[in-house]
Amino acid sequence: MSKEDNTINYFNKGGNQRLRDWLNEEIEHNEPVVNGEEEMADGTEDIYVGRTELAETLLKKLDEWEEETDNGK
């Protein structure tokens, strides 16, 4: 079985939801720093902002891909 087949099988067996859960946890974890409620003593706030932006972008892309799949593309 190819690497691509393994990836497809992973997502078909609930991996997509596991990934979504992890991305949402990442956003939730970073929220206090991103919203300015918590300051990082070492000045790494931008890392938290970047990780949150990436997680949000990936969630949107997953939605887009699922919509394409649902529409038969």
N, C-alpha and C positions, 0 to 999 in steps of 0.2 A: 504494500500500500504506500502511495506517495505521501510526502509531507503535506501537500495540498489536501489530499483525501483525509488525512488525520485531522487537519484543521477544520474541515467541513464537518466531519463526524463529531468533533468536540462541540462545535456550535449547535449542531442538531441535537445533541444530548444535554442541552441546558447550559452550555458554556457561555452563551450569549447573555443569559440572565446573571450568571456569576460575574461576568465582566461588568455588566451594568451595575450590579450591587457594589462591586469594588469601586467603580468610578464615583458612584453616589456617596460612598463612605469617604472617599478622598475629598470630595467637595465639602462634605459636612465637617470633616476633620480640620480642613483649612479655613473654614468660615470665620472663626474668631480673628484670625490674623488678617485675612482679606478685608474684613469689615472694619479693621482698626480697633477692635475690642481688646486685642492682645498684641503686645509689641515683642519683637524678638530682640534679645540683647545683642545678638551678633549681626544684626542688620540683614537677615536673610528673608525679609518679608517678600521680596520679589520672587523668590523661589516658590513660595506658597501661592502667590498670585498666578505664576506661570503654570504650576501644576493644576490649579483650579481651572484655568482657561483651557488647558489641554483636555482635562476630564470632561468639561462641558462640550468642547468641540467634538470629542470622540462620541459622546452620547448623541449628539445631533447627527453625526455621520452614521451611527448605528441605526437611528430612526430612518434616515434616508435610504439606507441599504435595505432595511426591512420593508419599507414602502415599495421599493423597486421589485423586491422578491414577491410581495403580495400582488403586485400588478402584472406579474408574469414576465418581468424583464430578466 
